[in-house]
Amino acid sequence: MSQSYIAVLKNDGTVWTWGYSEKGALGNGSTEISSLPGKVEDLSSVRALSAGENHMAVIKSDGSLWCWGIINMVKWVMARGIL
């Protein structure tokens, strides 16, 4: 499998991911490849999603920003803040 993953923001505000997750981009606490879609737990009411090579960021309906994965070798572990 190539170094890629898929992220889907569903109409119900949940995020589902699958694919390659060496750097934690899937948001499931694992660095294993996932061939099946899995819901990013403890995350709901998402309004926007942005995915990078090894990281992801979402904005929830309350304005909070949640990020995970690695960007520029800085590891994010479900960081969050209010915009």
N, C-alpha and C positions, 0 to 999 in steps of 0.2 A: 504494500500500500504506500502511496506517496505521502509526503508530509503535508497533509491537508485534512480539514475537517469541515463539517456542515453544522450550521447553527440556524435554528428556525424559531422565530417569535410567533407564537400562535395567537389567535384572536382572543383567547382567554387570559392573555398576559403572562403565560408560562414560556420558558425557553427550553428547547430540546436540542441536544447536540449528539454527534457521533463522528467517528473517524479517528484520526491520529491525534494523540494527546501527550506527546513526550514532555512538554513543558506545562501541562495542566490546563490547556486551553478549553477542554471540555467542561470544566467547572464541576466535575464529579468527584474530586479528591483523588483521582487516579492518574497515572501517566501511561496507562495501558491503552491499546487500540480498542475501540468499541465499534463493532459492526452493526449494532442496533441502536436506534434512537433512545436516548435516556433523558429524563427530565432533570434540569438543574434544580436540586432540592433547595428549600428555604428561600426561594426566589419566586415572587408573584407580582402581579400588577406592573409588569414591565411595559413601557411605552415605546422605547427605542433600543436598538441593538447595534453595536459596531464591533466587527471582528477583525483582528489583525492576524499576522502569521502565527503567533504563539500566545495570543491574549484576546480577551474579550471585555467589553464594557457595555453596561446597560444603564438606562435611566428609568427609574420606576415612577409611577404616577404621583408619588409624594415628593418628587424632585431629587431623591437620593441617587447617587452615582455608585454603582457596584462594578468592580473590576477584578479580574483573575487571570492567571497565567503569568507569562514573563514578557517584558518589553525592555529592550536595551539592557538585558541581564539583571533587571530588578524584578524580584519575584513578588507578585501580588497574591495574597491569600484572602479572597473575598473581602477586599477592602471596600469601604463604603463611606460616603459623606453626603452632606446636603448641599445642593447647588443653590 
